[in-house]
């Protein structure tokens, strides 16, 4: 069993930057892909970005491409989401997610990931 914990959310003005962190812990931590999702009030959880743990190019939702950057630290099992040029429509609870040991068919689907953090609130004011 792996546990995920997000941090770094907050209230910022439009145009500002924010960095989210996701720390992975557990008795055994596997090198599997991880992702960020977000969920705004009244909306479904949506894909933001994903990164293969062992290498390979990251994936981004079109809505954040060019503004958000996903990265990881293999040594301390931490995933980051650097967000810049934030917009009010980026306001949501942001969740980190981790896949299991199986081939990934679709990085953008929540059901791909069995492990989830509790979420961190990001609010962008206009």
MODA-V742399 format. One record per pair of residues at least 12 apart in sequence whose C-alpha atoms are under 6 Angstrom apart, sorted by the first residue. I is the first residue (numbers start at 1). J is the second residue. Records with the same first field share a line. If there is no record, write none. Layout:
I = J / J
//
This chain:
2 = 25 / 26
3 = 24 / 25 / 26
4 = 23 / 24 / 117
5 = 22 / 23 / 117
6 = 21 / 22
7 = 20 / 21
8 = 20
9 = 120 / 121 / 122
10 = 122
11 = 123 / 124
12 = 124
13 = 124 / 125
14 = 86 / 87 / 124 / 125 / 126
15 = 85 / 86
16 = 85 / 86
17 = 83 / 84
18 = 83
19 = 81 / 82 / 83
20 = 80 / 81
21 = 79 / 80
22 = 78 / 79
23 = 78
24 = 77
31 = 53
32 = 53 / 99
33 = 51 / 52 / 53 / 99
34 = 50 / 51 / 97 / 98
35 = 49 / 50 / 96 / 97
36 = 48 / 49 / 95 / 96
37 = 94 / 95
38 = 92 / 93 / 94 / 95
39 = 92 / 93
40 = 92
47 = 108
48 = 60 / 61
67 = 84
68 = 82 / 83
69 = 81 / 82
88 = 124 / 125 / 126
91 = 122 / 123 / 124
92 = 122
93 = 119 / 120 / 121 / 122
94 = 119 / 120
95 = 117 / 119
96 = 116 / 117
97 = 113 / 115 / 116
98 = 113 / 115
99 = 113 / 114
//
